[in-house]
Amino acid sequence: MKKKKISLNNPWFVTLISTMIGIISGLYITSYFENNRLLDAKENALKQVESELKENYSLLKDFNEKLIEKYEPVGIVLSNLDKKMNLVIHKDSLKSFQLNTSTVFKYDSFTAVDETQIQLHGDFNFNIEAGLMGKKLSSIVWNSYKQTNYLSITNFKCLTAIEAFYELQEEVNERTIIWKNELYQAGFTANKRAIEKFKNAWRMLLLQQKLLLDYYEYIDDILANCK
């Protein structure tokens, strides 16, 4: 039995080949444009992540500066509280005390305790006007990014570097909550041990913030490797 030969000039064959080429070309073009669309969307999403990180940096920088500004004056006041939590200093150090604590203590008057010491009267207030006193460093955009298809087309090095930012941010958020709770509850005024606990929490918060602020300096370099 003879095998049938398909003529290359057969209209049916030409139509079949043309149709297959058209389908393949269409799929390729669709895939190409879909991929480009996804890449463009990913780039826009990363810009939103960049904006979130830089906004967090700005908020943290402002908060950190104000915490540093208050740290020493508050420390001076707290270190001069006696066992009854009265503010007692040497009578000859009044001017120096006022100069160094004016941002947190409004001096009114004093009462002599003995020949060398005086008890100060006034208002102790160290409200910190900063955005992060009422909220925390945001991770909303990044968490949303991780729920999209962009994750599959983002290189691993980029992902781990960005995730490191947000892990450090979460550590700072947690430490900030501890410090703010101590501040709002005013439990640190109970006794000397409570004072030292509060000052230590403050000191550790500043160190954690410094670490994150230093890391923020690399935002542009890290995101440049995400493209």
Protein Blocks (a to p, Z undefined) as FASTA:
>chain_A
ZZddddfklmklmmmmmmmmmmmmmmmmmmmmmmmmmmmmmmmmmmmmmmmmmmmmmmmm
mmmmmmmmmmmmmmmmmmmpcfkopacddfklmmmmmmmmmmmpccfbdcdfblmbccdd
dddddddcdfklmmccdfklmmmmmmmmklmmccfklmmmmmmmmmmmmmmmmmmmmmmm
mmmnommmmpmmlmmmmmmmmmmmmmmmmmmmmmmmmmmmmmmmmZZ
